[in-house]
Amino acid sequence: MLTVHTAPLVLPVGAGPVERGAVAVDGDRIVALGPYDAVAAAHPAARVRQWPGVIAPGLRQRHAEWLLTRCYHPDPREADELGVEPLSGEAFARLARELDATRWAGSVRRGLQQMLRHGTTHLTGPFHDPAVRTAVSRSGLVEVLPVAGVPEGEVLDLDPLAGGRDLAGSVHTPLVTGARADFAVFDVPDEAALVAVGAASCVVTVLAGRLVYRRR
């Protein structure tokens, strides 16, 4: 089914923002991008989804391997004991000695779910842990190999925009017609606000044309 996603602002990255813009998706591909009126007129039978804020390319999580293999993502039922934030460092090392395969697989799945909640569509690998490889494959998230070293002192966070990283440096590919439909919607008024507030403002993540996360 062809779907038109529209928002007050579309940020293609690499091109100027589109006011009252839209992205048309057919299957797993972007088939049109531009002002909503023009996109809707070209696809009159399409289902229309309206979102607040901005539509932007999906983000790339450069620290996915670390977040998934050297952090434990607590189950909500463990919140009283472990809290709700990922455990790393000494806390993770102590807990890791007690983890069986089931708890470890659950942590990986929850970590991936949190990444989707932050508008992530691409993960920097490679992933050597079998549980991580399996979970990433099943999630539909795209594994990409690193193209350069991670700068020393860079913030390790579930938010790909943490530490003031700009949008252009945090996406995998820009939004262009013909590309795979990987994008996210953030409830902010513009790019400056997105960078300032961060990817926790994500309300929707679309992966290969599928709605894989929507804030309730």
Secondary structure, DSSP 8 states (H G I E B T S, - for coil): -EEEEEEEEE--SSS--EEEEEEEEETTEEEEEEEHHHHHHH-TTSEEEE-SSEEEE-EEETTHHHHHHS-B---GGGHHHH-SS-B-HHHHHHHHTT--HHHHHHHHHHHHHHHHHTTEEEEE----SHHHHHHHHHH--EEE--SS---TT----SSTTTTT--STTTBSS---TTSB--EEEESSSSHHHHHHH-GGGEEEEEETTEEEEE--
